[in-house]
Every structure is written in C-alpha cells, then in structure tokens.
Amino acid sequence: MYYSVQLAATTQPLEKHAPNFKNEKNIFSIRSENIYRYYSGKFSTYEKALKEKRRLQAKFNGAFIVAFENEKLISVKKALGKM
C-alpha cells in the first residue's frame, strides 16, 4: 500500500516530461477507462504524502492525496484504517 498526490486527470494522454508538469520529475500515470490520471510520488506514509501535497499545491492548485493497494485506487480513509 502507498500514498500518492494526484495532480491532474485528462481524457487525452499527456507526455510526462517536465513542461507539462511544471518541471516535476517523479510523475507516473494510470489509465482508468477513458481517463488518464497523473500522480507524483509513492509514499509509505500519509504524512510523507501530505508534505508532498503541500509542496505541490503552489504549482497544482487542485492536488490531493490518494491511496493505492495492490496497484488499485482505494479511499484514503480505508488506507488510514489499515495502518
């Protein structure tokens, strides 16, 4: 299980190079149906993800924390309950 910070969601894929993501380099994406979601980082704790979210909010106003288990998106509340 890990936490990440979602930066964007689009219907068209984006290149993960620096200009599209304001010079951030730790970007990965997951396609779900027709939506491409872009994330920064994989953190072992909510606190580390929160620190990253705070750092990124200056560049990505709508950034928020998500959680994954077995590479599937789960609710943060559920993830916190498992810790």
C-alpha positions as CSV (number, residue, x, y, z in Angstrom):
1,M,0.0,0.0,0.0
2,Y,1.2,3.5,-0.7
3,Y,0.0,7.1,-1.0
4,S,0.5,9.5,-3.8
5,V,-0.5,13.0,-4.8
6,Q,-2.9,13.3,-7.8
7,L,-2.0,16.3,-10.0
8,A,-4.3,16.0,-13.0
9,A,-6.9,13.9,-14.8
10,T,-7.5,14.2,-18.6
11,T,-9.3,12.4,-21.3
12,Q,-6.2,12.7,-23.6
13,P,-2.8,11.3,-22.6
14,L,0.0,13.8,-21.7
15,E,3.7,13.4,-22.1
16,K,5.2,13.1,-18.7
17,H,8.1,15.4,-19.5
18,A,8.9,18.4,-17.4
19,P,7.0,21.3,-19.2
20,N,3.6,19.5,-18.9
21,F,4.2,19.0,-15.2
22,K,5.9,22.3,-14.3
23,N,9.4,20.7,-14.0
24,E,8.3,17.9,-11.7
25,K,10.2,14.7,-12.5
26,N,8.6,12.0,-10.3
27,I,5.4,11.7,-12.3
28,F,3.5,8.5,-13.2
29,S,0.1,7.9,-14.7
30,I,-2.6,5.3,-14.6
31,R,-5.3,4.9,-17.2
32,S,-8.8,4.1,-16.0
33,E,-11.4,3.7,-18.7
34,N,-11.0,6.9,-20.7
35,I,-9.4,8.9,-18.0
36,Y,-5.6,9.4,-17.6
37,R,-4.7,10.3,-14.0
38,Y,-1.3,11.8,-13.2
39,Y,0.4,11.4,-9.8
40,S,3.6,12.4,-8.1
41,G,5.5,10.1,-5.8
42,K,4.8,6.8,-4.0
43,F,4.9,7.3,-0.2
44,S,4.8,4.8,2.6
45,T,3.0,7.1,5.0
46,Y,0.2,9.6,4.8
47,E,2.4,12.2,6.5
48,K,5.0,12.0,3.7
49,A,2.3,12.3,1.0
50,L,0.9,15.3,2.9
51,K,4.3,17.0,2.9
52,E,4.5,16.4,-0.9
53,K,0.9,17.7,-1.4
54,R,1.8,20.9,0.5
55,R,4.9,21.4,-1.7
56,L,3.0,20.8,-4.9
57,Q,-0.1,22.9,-4.2
58,A,1.8,26.1,-5.2
59,K,2.1,24.6,-8.7
60,F,-1.0,22.4,-8.8
61,N,-3.9,24.1,-7.1
62,G,-6.2,21.1,-7.0
63,A,-3.6,18.5,-5.9
64,F,-4.9,15.9,-3.5
65,I,-3.8,12.7,-1.8
66,V,-4.9,9.3,-3.0
67,A,-4.0,5.7,-1.8
68,F,-3.3,2.5,-3.6
69,E,-3.4,-1.1,-2.6
70,N,-2.2,-3.8,-5.0
71,E,-1.9,-1.0,-7.6
72,K,-5.6,-0.2,-7.3
73,L,-7.0,3.1,-6.1
74,I,-8.6,2.9,-2.6
75,S,-10.1,5.5,-0.4
76,V,-7.6,7.4,1.9
77,K,-9.9,6.7,4.8
78,K,-9.7,3.0,4.2
79,A,-5.9,3.2,3.8
80,L,-5.5,5.1,7.1
81,G,-7.7,2.4,8.8
82,K,-5.3,-0.3,7.7
83,M,-2.2,1.4,9.3
